[in-house]
Amino acid sequence: MNICSDAECESYIFLTPGEAIEAVCIDFEQYGPQGGLWTAVASMLGAPQACFDSQFADGGMRSLFVEHVPDRAKLCTICKAVFWGDAKIVEPPGEPLQIRIATQMRDFHCIRCGKCCRTLDYHRECSPEDVLRWQQAGRDDILEWVHPCKNGAYRIWVRPGTGIFAEVCPWLTDTDGLWTCSIHDLKPEVCCDYPGTRKHACMTGCPTVISAVESDF
Ligand code: SF4
């Protein structure tokens, strides 16, 4: 995923069509019921009868995309609906086609409330690159909280020697009411990328973005 900003300070995410489909599927898997959105996306894919109960079932949105492959224009429209930001097809010279999604996060200011660190479901998002950085930095204290899975993936943050997820991230610290990440320079990519979009922030309860959205109405 690439992120950049233009002269008007709007920031964008650039996704290949495959990455865009993956991002839409993850959105439906990650967040609570989104019945209206499910119906809208299913209709755009030509499957208006798709049962909403399957949002959280095996496959869910993924199986819809397998059975109904959208063309570029339709995928763009789906991204716009799912991520709440303008979406456009772009084809930079010499690079593959991408979908450019406006994040609507240009005015974002973190107030260090710590809510995202306690709400975001990051347990399955630890990457091999994260693990490599911690190994290269000699941070065995961080690696102790990483659980390697049989399929080569990793889980965080798992209480050392237990296989049980920590209730709260062990690196989140409260300093006089302001929450701080005590491994800020080495935190996982998923944390560095948060919040990717205005919708992402809203769905994880970010009070700054929610109040901005409410003031738009
Ligand atoms: S690693 Fe840092 S940024 Fe990530 S959830 Fe923990 S405290 Fe928050």
Boltz pocket constraint, residues with backbone or C-beta under 6 A from the ligand:
constraints:
  - pocket:
      binder: B
      contacts: [[A, 116], [A, 117], [A, 118], [A, 169], [A, 170], [A, 171], [A, 172], [A, 173], [A, 180], [A, 181], [A, 182], [A, 183], [A, 184], [A, 187], [A, 188], [A, 191]]
      max_distance: 6.0
